[in-house]
Amino acid sequence: MKENKISYLVKIGYLLDLTDQEDEEDIEKNILRVVSDDIMITNGKTMKWESTSAIKLDPETMNCGRCCNCNNWVTDREKPNPISELNNGATVDGNLLCDECLPEDHRWSF
């Protein structure tokens, strides 16, 4: 009898800030080498690597920016094309705020 299995797709996001002097291509190659390894979790189970992607965040052309209060990267969930891997947030009185810095009564507040 075949055993039923449940599969999970686990997405993990990291942010990396580079200076103008750092070589983006070299950094990306090293990142891909590190994150493409399988990861051992509890009970002897292994998460097998499936894919890796990286995008260069550009607040001018993408729905992202820094929270005006805490400076964390955030996406405005009330505007088109939110970046799901970033913290949820919204614009209040012209200021982009993350879910933790939004007013408590805001629907995206954490």
C-alpha positions in Angstrom: 0.0 0.0 0.0 1.4 3.4 -1.0 1.9 5.9 1.9 0.3 9.3 1.5 2.7 12.2 1.7 2.2 15.9 2.3 4.7 18.2 0.7 5.5 21.7 2.0 7.2 24.5 0.0 9.2 26.4 2.6 10.2 29.9 1.5 13.0 31.7 3.4 13.9 35.3 2.7 17.1 37.0 3.5 18.0 40.7 2.9 21.5 41.8 2.0 22.6 45.4 1.8 25.7 46.0 -0.4 27.8 49.1 -0.8 28.6 50.5 -4.2 32.1 49.1 -4.1 31.0 45.5 -3.6 30.7 43.2 -6.6 27.1 42.1 -7.0 27.9 39.3 -9.3 30.5 37.8 -7.0 28.1 38.1 -4.0 25.3 36.4 -5.9 27.5 33.4 -6.9 28.5 32.9 -3.3 24.9 33.1 -2.1 23.8 30.5 -4.6 26.6 28.2 -3.6 25.6 28.4 0.1 21.9 28.2 -0.1 21.7 25.3 -2.6 22.7 22.8 0.1 20.0 20.5 1.6 19.0 21.4 5.2 18.6 18.8 8.0 15.6 19.5 10.2 14.2 17.6 13.2 13.5 13.8 13.3 16.1 13.1 10.7 14.1 14.8 7.9 15.9 16.8 5.2 14.6 19.8 3.3 15.8 19.3 -0.2 16.9 22.4 -2.1 14.6 23.2 -5.0 15.4 26.7 -6.2 17.0 30.0 -5.4 16.2 33.4 -6.7 17.4 36.9 -5.9 16.0 40.3 -6.9 17.6 43.6 -6.6 15.1 45.8 -4.8 14.3 49.1 -6.5 11.8 51.4 -4.8 11.5 53.5 -8.0 10.1 50.6 -10.1 8.9 48.1 -7.5 6.3 48.1 -4.7 8.9 48.3 -1.9 10.7 50.7 0.3 12.0 51.3 3.8 9.6 51.8 6.7 9.6 55.5 7.6 9.7 54.6 11.3 12.1 51.6 11.7 13.8 51.5 8.3 13.0 47.8 7.6 12.2 46.8 4.0 8.4 46.7 3.4 5.9 46.3 0.6 2.6 48.2 0.5 -0.1 45.6 0.5 -2.7 48.1 -0.6 -0.9 48.9 -3.9 -0.5 46.7 -7.0 2.2 44.0 -7.2 3.2 43.6 -3.5 6.4 41.6 -2.9 5.2 38.7 -0.8 8.6 37.9 0.7 8.9 41.4 2.3 7.2 42.6 5.5 3.6 43.7 5.0 2.9 47.4 5.3 0.8 50.3 4.0 1.1 54.0 3.4 -0.5 56.2 6.1 -0.5 60.0 5.7 2.1 59.7 2.9 4.5 57.6 5.0 5.3 53.9 4.2 5.0 51.9 7.4 5.6 48.2 8.2 3.0 46.1 9.9 4.6 46.7 13.3 4.8 50.4 12.9 1.3 50.9 11.5 -1.4 52.3 13.8 -3.0 49.5 15.9 -6.4 49.9 14.1 -5.0 49.6 10.6 -6.0 46.3 8.8 -2.3 45.4 8.0 -1.1 46.2 11.6 0.6 43.3 13.3 
